[in-house]
Amino acid sequence: MQTVIFIAAVCLVLTVMGVTLAIAFSGSRDVGARVRRRLAERLRALPFYRLLCRRKVDVVRHIAEAPIEALEKELKNCEVCPNVRQCDEALARPEAEEVDYSFCPNEPAIREMGKNKAEP
């Protein structure tokens, strides 16, 4: 009889733990999605968004897949960038024209994104 009670107690504890973990994981996904939506909104207000589009980066995919810390760093780089004038001039040029983007503090990250976009 004690064995049955012990097994029932263990099953109850495992069930409670399972439900708690399921709730915790679903909540963290929701939080991550909200954070990514806010980052996307910030990005759309910056020249960096136009620069990514100009460079043919899949922005939606980048926001969905990049680590949140990396996204925040890219946005901060753009927000405090001392080269706004150069960026505006580069973005004003015709798309077909070759442009040197080395002035951009996010250039290394953009090059890395370009490598990843070649994947199907």
Buried (B, 14 or more C-beta within 10 A) or exposed (E): EEEEEEEEEEEEEEEEEEEEEEEEEEEEEEEEEEEBEEBBEBBEEBBBBBBBEBBEBBBEEBBEEBEEEEBBBBBEBBEEBEBEEBBEEBBEEEEEEEBEBEBBBBBEBBEEBEEEEEEE
